[in-house]
């Protein structure tokens, strides 16, 4: 039988700050975060953004075809290495 003292408890809602923030505070927070936003080229270098000129609707298909091409290439390399 489980020990009731180790049973999970509901989170303490008394510690949650529910005070509304003003529109000015919200805008200042957004501006601060936008100022620290990484540059587009940095995101491309880190492979977060795709470095492609394809339309967004085609990017997933393009990535899938590239993945398939690599898979086929690797399976052919493995087949030729087996004696």
N, C-alpha and C positions, 0 to 999 in steps of 0.2 A: 504494500500500500504506500502511496506517495506521501511524503512529509508535507503537511500543509504550509509550513514555514518557508518552503522552497518553491511554492507554486507561484507562477507569474502573476504580477499585479498590474492593475490599470495604471497608466502614466499619471503622474501628479499634475493635474491641470492648473493648480495654483501657481506653478512656476512659469507658465506660458504668458508672455506679454501680449495682451490683446488690445493695447491702446492703439488707436488709429494714428497713422502718420499723415502729416499735411501734404498737400500736393507739391509744395516747394521742397520739402524733404525728399519726397519721392523723385522729383526731377533732378535734384542735386545728386542723389545716389546714382541715378542712371547716368548722368553726365560723368561722374567720377569713374564708374565702371567702363564707360565708353572710352575714356582717356587712356585707360590701362589695357585696352583691347589690343591684341597682337596685330601686326600688319598682315595684309593678305599674303604677301610673299613668304612670310615666316610660317603661316599656316600651311601653305603649299609645300614648303621645305620639310615640314614635320608630317606631311601626308594626312593632314586633317581636311584640307580642301583639295579637291582634284585639280590638277593642272591640265585642264582640257578646254577646248573650245566648243565641245558638244553641248547641245541643249540639255537642260536638267532632266528632261523626260528621257533622254537617250543615254545619260551617264550610267545608269544602273545596267542597262543592256550592254553597253561598251565594257564595263568592268566584268560582267559575267562572261562575255566572249573572250576577254583577255585571260581570265582565270581558266576557262576551258582550253584555250590554246596552250597555256603553260602546263596543264595537266596532261594533255596529249603528248606534248613535247617530252615531258618527264617519263611517261610510260614507254615511249619509243626508246628513250635512252636506257631505261632499265631492261627492256627486251633485247637490245643489242649487246648489253653487257653480260647477259646470261649465256653460258656455254652449253 
